[in-house]
């Protein structure tokens, strides 16, 4: 049951903004649901954290899978565990899935980042994940290859959560790809009313990248302004999505400060903070809608002196061929790939323990 007296409960009861939980750990998700969460996300880093949070349980299951699947690779066993972590969490969200007719109540499963260079492989895995439970939404990265996969998977009936996305140009390219996929389905008489696509902007990871650039290029303006870069980009994306009639909702993720919650409440968007940020926010006051409140001009003027911010903030800041090379994209994909490698190591240590 949702506690409507909490700040996040108030947010989800009073307006169009909804809360998802950026964690698939069952205990965290159950508490987040009591605060009003109606969805959850998973990625290689989150899955790794969930496995480590209950390592005895998952170590035992890895050992069982090693016996059940003698021909499976470490990666294949690791991804079976990711499936089980995800499906365990998805069951908690089924009531919300039914209540919202598919628009919420979904658990995000991320495609393997090692497949990111093949649109066909991404689409095939997206279809497979979508078939595991009725309330799965599938993450595909906002790269040039990903744009192709996102349209095709949407056309095949998969609800997509765009990930590894930081810039307005990525959001627009993927939002339009989803729109093309939806229209292709509609043209063939298929129902899209229960699909729930979202386009994520990882606002804190954009801020992280710009902070690296700020130091690298020895820039000199108030560094506190960098905390507003992702927020400004998200607000502009929200305006553009409405102006262009894109049906996918925007989702804000990768939180670094409470402004990334409070400044984006009021829009028809998904706010998906990690559990720790939700718990911290419970100590705040009742949130007021601020999605339509612009970022102060002096802050924006300073940020606009940075070419890397311009790439993020302008609709044509990046061409699709440039998505992969953008600093925030490359850094995040590498982190996800590293998490895959760490999960492989956990499986290896269980199946072939050190002497």
Steps between C-alpha positions, in 0.01 A plus 500: 500500500627848411562741786350816351628709793867473393648761263529246220153367574366855473676542165348186352151576633470865397635520146614320187858437618561139606773331700702199392773336708852488356570163657381144457588392856178350631507655849574847364233475234237387750570807715505730196160366398371598845625854421315505169736334250325346200799368304864400532817484297793266471832518315830310530617718790164477682478124441851455637406701809183293550696175476763621746231618744384138537813314393440174694166453324632579154826307550293193573290559191810550283634166622166336414502650152854374450365149557184553295679663205837323466563647156420860594766769510562720803323785322198285415464390862550857621224625273269222619548641849425850369176361354403347833583820693286696256205262499505483879456878505246501216252297704476784754395740225221295344222675698619840373533359149137397505386825666674716238411274203866450410615861514670441837563196716792390286845367587777615266743236376807624314634334190854367530742790428723250320230486230492877453662495154233273347145626447379149416646358823346780706156446345519123552594536866234770549231265367629220722496717813153634418373143485617414851218686677213725389639803683856510367629814331833465318795739505687568176783758485466831314771437243466511122461121500261526792271740313450236229437229759259718700273560200497134399444365851218750554343389172513142627307599811780544755464790742836678500685693768774692319822497703859630480338830401617844612428756230199659336605369160510142634160544664344637181654237273382215720162657576440533126618141444243382754236710326584342163476154654163579657364637172616193309312281747190717478513489119472122525204520738699413813398646837762722666284630784655270761861570404697728731818628332725747679810694399751534782731795548779416745529854629756439772733320261483800266595721795785260585640528148477878494684516833784301341504743207487800736823384665661376180447830319575714809170687475415777743137553598309397811540118502166475678336585168605158372237347730238655270624366165299177500194678638513765225538232233210299641270803518576586139444140393159507669404807299623344175319171555172682547560730202571201276216285632725212608310246705789353698539650846827636623665332798761669719774282648856504640437734792772711656294759693145555623444772239477220247183393678349829612562695176336237280179432690182612328554361152360181353834330562656216697739580784721199573747565783702233679349376824749698711391826336134416555567435867685832531217684326250370755654749742408795276181702481208450266619548141358777286477474118804663338529334159386818326732727702802581279860475614633845592638680195833581665554129565403408146720773351803362684428144395456606138864608490591128513502325160432167673185644657388639165529148358263383773257793502438576133258285295768448234792500743607152392443294187406135563844399376645704789288354781743221587804726520339759729685490831206410723396220263843343474559521875166338583524219246846418630366489856221264393750279318719496812199388707448212256862399556457518878194277482699253289764500775242426770373203297856382436592513870197288588535243223881483515595604853855608565715227662 
